[in-house]
Amino acid sequence: MSKPIEDYGLIGNMLSAALVARDGSIDWLCLPHFDSPACFAALLGNESHGHWLLAPEGTGHTSTRRYLPDTAVLETRHETPTGAVLVYDFMPLSDDEERVDVVRIVQGESGQVDMRMDLILRFNYGQAVPWVRRRDYGLSAIAGPDAVELHTAVPLQGRDMKSVAAFQVRKGDTVPFTLSYHRSHKTPHFVPDRLESMDRTVAWWHEWAKRCHWDNGPGRRRDAVVRSLITLKLLTFQPTGGIVAAPTTSLPEQLGGTRNWDYRHCWLRDSALTLYALLNAGYREEAEAWRQWLLRAAAGHPNQLQIMYGIAGERWLPEHDIPWLPGYEGSAPVRLGNAAAGQMQLDVYGELIETLHAARVAELAPLAEAWRMQKVLLTPLEELWREPDHGIWEMRGPPRAFTHSRLMCWVALDRTLKSCERFGLDGPVERWRALAAEIREDICKNGFDAQRNTFVQYYGGTALDASLLLIPQVGFLPADDPRVTGTIQAVERELLRDGLLLRYSTQHSDDGLPGDEGAFLACSYWLADAYIMQGRLDDAHRLFDHLLSLRNDLGLLAEEYDVARKRLVGNFPQGFSHIGLVNTAYNLSAAGGPAHQRSSRDAPQD
């Protein structure tokens, strides 16, 4: 039976990541990278698809957990009638792109506790049973190109194609376990002292967290911001600087439904907001690495710009199903890859160019290639902006003239013009200015419903879309423009569900998919940002605090929230949700907008 998504914590080393359940079971781990096949896939099936349980014997115990402050080291405390133990889970950092270790340390806190370990390794997403051999240090397991070693001093037994162990932990005892990955044709690496490794890992995260710029002192919001930033760091593929949307695939947007997607890729949609979050918090190195990844990934013919890429910039992300996994709570199919990579979404031109402009404003390392690429990207956009596309939400219904897509085409030109004015860059400024004015007039004429006083999701339609809230944020119209006020009111009226925002209504928008979905958390942060820009600070604080209350006990958010079941749904943890949290927190802190916030100060008047 599937565990609630809220039950999971995240550990990682910026190469891969694992989900650790409250009961002490690691139910998801891909090796050696985020997008590699999973060796623990119980998250999308059951324990027979691979898991690693480390917990007290029996059921008569209580468990509490936390992250060691300002780190990615997870501490779980198990209390039994005979004593208490602490279990520390973490993944040490490594300079080797294929060296991934998962360390678990059991420490006796009081009395005596009978512990158990169950290890079921199944490579290739739960399909491949490995060849397991007993070693003097524990065991080794090999299946095709992949191999892992379990290092432990605890005696192991084999039973029902799994390895088990029973041991006692008394006060003061320390019992470490390390699972180490290596390619099967290579020699396993040396496993260092686990306690020393934990000390180094804690110290590294402490130093990293100290770099966070947060001027309002300690407190709940500071903790939420730092936890979100650590989560974003954990979603970063360190060798390339790419940031995956989530470390999981196919966690459903509707429990039992088919809206299940692979999010272990990098979206251009997230690019500008990611950069703002990193710059707001003072993480310039990470912002520069993200920009460099964008430039490499987007390099190529401008007509072939994609909406997403792999963690190293891969373009080929074919989508297919895994038939042997039943899915989280029976939500099938389980998918690998993402067919949306082949869609045309015009908004990515604006997202990419806004990111390049924001990087210049922030005085990140200048790159002449970035300006050359930006000018090249505008050439196809001069014709493409009139074409229908699939929109920011990757709808699988018919292509439409989405208002947000046109808006971001305008952003591409507007930011290019601002770069010319501010930095003296060259280009056909008058042609760009005329085109920006043409797009703007087209949006105001065809994307606005005068009778309802609201912008609409697509030209000729009546449905609404939460992406319309970005109209004032990108500077298209000022926040006090009556059309913006009307749009915000219409979005509140039609898309709010129990205080949270849908990205669109599946009843009124043909997205080509059956079923429904939860409230999209990033969009709720956009609504809070719109409140801030309109001076509705009480409403903004109220919504932000409500969103904070939806995090699990470790401060993590999924993509969506099921308001009926009161549960997180969608891939987890979701970078886009945590980006929204960081940006809205800084916007509230500034009560008007920090330096790197999207601003309407220079918005033109219609």
Salt bridges, closest charged atoms under 4 A:
ASP7 OD1 - ARG22 NE 3.49
ASP23 OD2 - LYS3 NZ 3.11
ASP27 OD2 - LYS3 NZ 2.73
GLU47 OE1 - HIS51 NE2 3.72
ASP70 OD1 - ARG222 NH1 3.03
GLU75 OE1 - ARG66 NE 2.80
GLU79 OE1 - ARG77 NH1 2.91
ASP89 OD1 - ARG104 NE 2.59
GLU98 OE2 - ARG183 NE 3.13
GLU98 OE1 - LYS186 NZ 3.69
ASP101 OD2 - ARG99 NE 3.63
ASP101 OD1 - HIS189 NE2 2.78
GLU109 OE1 - ARG77 NE 2.67
ASP118 OD2 - ARG116 NH2 2.15
ASP118 OD2 - LYS162 NZ 3.83
ASP146 OD1 - ARG183 NH1 3.71
GLU149 OE2 - HIS182 NE2 2.89
GLU196 OE2 - ARG200 NH1 3.01
GLU207 OE2 - LYS210 NZ 3.13
ASP223 OD1 - ARG222 NH1 3.85
GLU253 OE1 - ARG503 NH2 3.46
ASP262 OD1 - ARG264 NE 2.96
ASP262 OD2 - HIS265 NE2 3.85
ASP270 OD1 - ARG269 NE 2.94
GLU286 OE1 - ARG211 NH2 2.85
GLU286 OE2 - LYS233 NZ 3.08
GLU288 OE1 - ARG291 NH2 3.21
GLU319 OE2 - ARG335 NE 3.37
GLU319 OE1 - ARG396 NH2 2.93
GLU329 OE2 - ARG567 NH1 2.92
GLU351 OE1 - ARG598 NH2 3.16
GLU354 OE2 - ARG415 NH2 3.43
GLU354 OE1 - ARG598 NH2 2.74
GLU369 OE2 - ARG372 NH2 3.70
GLU382 OE2 - ARG431 NH2 3.02
GLU383 OE1 - ARG386 NH1 3.83
ASP414 OD2 - ARG415 NH1 2.50
ASP414 OD2 - LYS418 NZ 2.96
GLU421 OE2 - ARG433 NH2 3.50
ASP426 OD2 - LYS375 NZ 3.02
GLU430 OE2 - ARG433 NH1 2.86
GLU438 OE2 - ARG386 NH2 2.98
ASP449 OD2 - ARG452 NH1 3.50
ASP481 OD2 - ARG483 NH2 2.95
GLU492 OE2 - ARG536 NH2 3.01
GLU494 OE2 - ARG452 NH2 2.88
ASP498 OD2 - LYS566 NZ 3.98
ASP511 OD2 - ARG259 NH1 2.80
GLU517 OE1 - ARG259 NH1 3.80
GLU517 OE2 - ARG503 NE 2.76
ASP539 OD2 - ARG536 NE 2.97
ASP539 OD1 - ARG542 NH1 2.78
ASP545 OD1 - ARG221 NH2 3.07
ASP553 OD2 - ARG22 NH1 3.39
ASP553 OD1 - ARG65 NH2 2.80
ASP562 OD2 - ARG565 NH1 2.98
ASP606 OD1 - ARG440 NH1 3.53
ASP606 OD2 - ARG483 NH1 2.64
